[in-house]
Amino acid sequence: MRRLVYRKSRRERGREPERAKLHVAKGDTVRVIRGEHRGREGKILRVYPKQFRVVVEGVNIVKKHQRATTPQAESGIVEIAAPIAAAKVMLLDPKSGEPTRVRRRRDEDGTIERIAVKSGQPIPRVK
């Protein structure tokens, strides 16, 4: 009879999940290209590189029941933007405003610049 080996015992413990290299950053304007919210545009509010997810303003709004943390605060149902997969959003071309793929180019001073594939224009980083 074969010995039973559990999968959990085989995995490495305490290892950090891989951090994905994202094509978008906080503050970028993107368009959702897949799913329920397809076609909507918004600004990226937060990026989760370990989960490969982003929070886009006005997209994937969910209702959350929130308890008052202090006696003065109010409890109730609040609407917040939930994260969606980063693969479902596409950066907008600075020239035409259409969604475009992104290419990376290293400048002479060593900084990495993002280039829109459609127009060849550099995409500025939002501070």
Contacts in CASP RR format, 6 or more apart in sequence:
PFRMAT RR
TARGET T0000
AUTHOR 0000-0000-0000
METHOD contacts of the structure
MODEL  1
MRRLVYRKSRRERGREPERAKLHVAKGDTVRVIRGEHRGREGKILRVYPK
QFRVVVEGVNIVKKHQRATTPQAESGIVEIAAPIAAAKVMLLDPKSGEPT
RVRRRRDEDGTIERIAVKSGQPIPRVK
16 50 0 8 1.000
17 50 0 8 1.000
17 51 0 8 1.000
18 50 0 8 1.000
19 49 0 8 1.000
19 50 0 8 1.000
20 49 0 8 1.000
20 50 0 8 1.000
20 52 0 8 1.000
20 86 0 8 1.000
21 49 0 8 1.000
22 47 0 8 1.000
22 49 0 8 1.000
22 52 0 8 1.000
22 54 0 8 1.000
22 86 0 8 1.000
23 86 0 8 1.000
23 91 0 8 1.000
23 101 0 8 1.000
23 102 0 8 1.000
23 114 0 8 1.000
24 30 0 8 1.000
24 44 0 8 1.000
24 47 0 8 1.000
24 54 0 8 1.000
24 86 0 8 1.000
24 89 0 8 1.000
24 91 0 8 1.000
25 44 0 8 1.000
25 47 0 8 1.000
25 125 0 8 1.000
25 126 0 8 1.000
26 44 0 8 1.000
26 45 0 8 1.000
26 46 0 8 1.000
26 47 0 8 1.000
26 126 0 8 1.000
27 43 0 8 1.000
27 44 0 8 1.000
27 45 0 8 1.000
27 126 0 8 1.000
28 43 0 8 1.000
28 44 0 8 1.000
28 91 0 8 1.000
28 123 0 8 1.000
28 126 0 8 1.000
29 41 0 8 1.000
29 42 0 8 1.000
29 43 0 8 1.000
29 44 0 8 1.000
29 91 0 8 1.000
29 92 0 8 1.000
30 41 0 8 1.000
30 42 0 8 1.000
30 43 0 8 1.000
30 44 0 8 1.000
30 54 0 8 1.000
30 56 0 8 1.000
30 89 0 8 1.000
30 90 0 8 1.000
30 91 0 8 1.000
30 92 0 8 1.000
30 99 0 8 1.000
31 39 0 8 1.000
31 40 0 8 1.000
31 41 0 8 1.000
31 42 0 8 1.000
31 89 0 8 1.000
31 90 0 8 1.000
31 92 0 8 1.000
31 99 0 8 1.000
32 38 0 8 1.000
32 39 0 8 1.000
32 40 0 8 1.000
32 41 0 8 1.000
32 56 0 8 1.000
32 59 0 8 1.000
32 84 0 8 1.000
32 88 0 8 1.000
32 89 0 8 1.000
33 39 0 8 1.000
33 88 0 8 1.000
33 89 0 8 1.000
33 90 0 8 1.000
33 99 0 8 1.000
34 87 0 8 1.000
34 88 0 8 1.000
35 88 0 8 1.000
36 60 0 8 1.000
37 59 0 8 1.000
37 60 0 8 1.000
37 84 0 8 1.000
40 56 0 8 1.000
40 58 0 8 1.000
40 59 0 8 1.000
41 92 0 8 1.000
42 56 0 8 1.000
42 57 0 8 1.000
42 58 0 8 1.000
42 59 0 8 1.000
43 56 0 8 1.000
43 57 0 8 1.000
44 54 0 8 1.000
44 55 0 8 1.000
44 56 0 8 1.000
44 57 0 8 1.000
44 89 0 8 1.000
45 55 0 8 1.000
45 56 0 8 1.000
45 57 0 8 1.000
45 81 0 8 1.000
46 54 0 8 1.000
46 55 0 8 1.000
46 83 0 8 1.000
47 53 0 8 1.000
47 54 0 8 1.000
47 55 0 8 1.000
47 86 0 8 1.000
48 54 0 8 1.000
48 55 0 8 1.000
48 83 0 8 1.000
51 83 0 8 1.000
52 85 0 8 1.000
52 86 0 8 1.000
52 87 0 8 1.000
53 83 0 8 1.000
53 84 0 8 1.000
53 85 0 8 1.000
53 86 0 8 1.000
54 83 0 8 1.000
54 84 0 8 1.000
54 86 0 8 1.000
54 89 0 8 1.000
55 81 0 8 1.000
55 82 0 8 1.000
55 83 0 8 1.000
55 84 0 8 1.000
56 81 0 8 1.000
56 84 0 8 1.000
56 89 0 8 1.000
57 81 0 8 1.000
58 81 0 8 1.000
59 81 0 8 1.000
59 84 0 8 1.000
60 81 0 8 1.000
60 82 0 8 1.000
60 83 0 8 1.000
60 84 0 8 1.000
61 79 0 8 1.000
61 80 0 8 1.000
61 81 0 8 1.000
61 82 0 8 1.000
62 79 0 8 1.000
62 80 0 8 1.000
62 81 0 8 1.000
62 82 0 8 1.000
63 77 0 8 1.000
63 78 0 8 1.000
63 79 0 8 1.000
64 77 0 8 1.000
64 78 0 8 1.000
64 79 0 8 1.000
64 80 0 8 1.000
65 76 0 8 1.000
65 77 0 8 1.000
66 75 0 8 1.000
66 76 0 8 1.000
66 77 0 8 1.000
66 78 0 8 1.000
67 75 0 8 1.000
67 76 0 8 1.000
68 74 0 8 1.000
68 75 0 8 1.000
90 99 0 8 1.000
90 100 0 8 1.000
90 101 0 8 1.000
91 99 0 8 1.000
91 100 0 8 1.000
91 102 0 8 1.000
91 114 0 8 1.000
91 116 0 8 1.000
91 123 0 8 1.000
92 98 0 8 1.000
92 99 0 8 1.000
92 100 0 8 1.000
93 99 0 8 1.000
93 100 0 8 1.000
93 116 0 8 1.000
93 118 0 8 1.000
93 119 0 8 1.000
93 121 0 8 1.000
94 116 0 8 1.000
94 119 0 8 1.000
94 121 0 8 1.000
94 122 0 8 1.000
94 123 0 8 1.000
94 124 0 8 1.000
95 116 0 8 1.000
95 118 0 8 1.000
95 119 0 8 1.000
95 121 0 8 1.000
96 118 0 8 1.000
96 119 0 8 1.000
98 118 0 8 1.000
100 116 0 8 1.000
100 117 0 8 1.000
100 118 0 8 1.000
100 119 0 8 1.000
101 116 0 8 1.000
101 117 0 8 1.000
101 118 0 8 1.000
102 114 0 8 1.000
102 115 0 8 1.000
102 116 0 8 1.000
102 117 0 8 1.000
102 123 0 8 1.000
103 114 0 8 1.000
103 115 0 8 1.000
103 116 0 8 1.000
103 117 0 8 1.000
104 112 0 8 1.000
104 113 0 8 1.000
104 114 0 8 1.000
104 115 0 8 1.000
105 112 0 8 1.000
105 113 0 8 1.000
105 114 0 8 1.000
105 115 0 8 1.000
106 112 0 8 1.000
106 113 0 8 1.000
107 113 0 8 1.000
113 122 0 8 1.000
114 122 0 8 1.000
114 123 0 8 1.000
114 125 0 8 1.000
115 121 0 8 1.000
115 122 0 8 1.000
115 123 0 8 1.000
116 122 0 8 1.000
116 123 0 8 1.000
END
